[in-house]
């Protein structure tokens, strides 16, 4: 499971001209799910995300977590995070999980985050064409992969 964390001062997801989710201070998470992902990957990744110290403290140092600053989250499913670009110029998405596998994991990922931060988590819509808008704060953008824990 791969996640791109973007610290934002605001973010939103629009589908067919209607805003589905929006947040102020927090994280926009782009989530890529592969066939081998499981609930163990969800638990590890969610725990790391909410405790990642990437928010500024009173001394303007990245020393606070999402939990510390009561931040918000939007999660957007993005199978393209599992693109293979080794051969040719057209990416292959063979490692990305098919919807029947990915959708339940995507939904469980969101539920796990909601339990950890004790508030609703915004989301996109799996498989939909979305417009994602954000103001990246910092900018801070971090790539995480549950298969690369060491």
Secondary structure, 3 states (H helix, E strand, C coil): CEEEEEEEEEEEEEECCEEEEEECCEEEEEEECECCCCHHHHHHHHHHHHHCCCEECCCCCEEECCCCCCCEEEEEECHHHHCECCCCCCCECCCECCHHHHHHHHHHHHHHHHHHHCCCCEECCCCCCCEEEEEEEEEEEEEEECCCCC
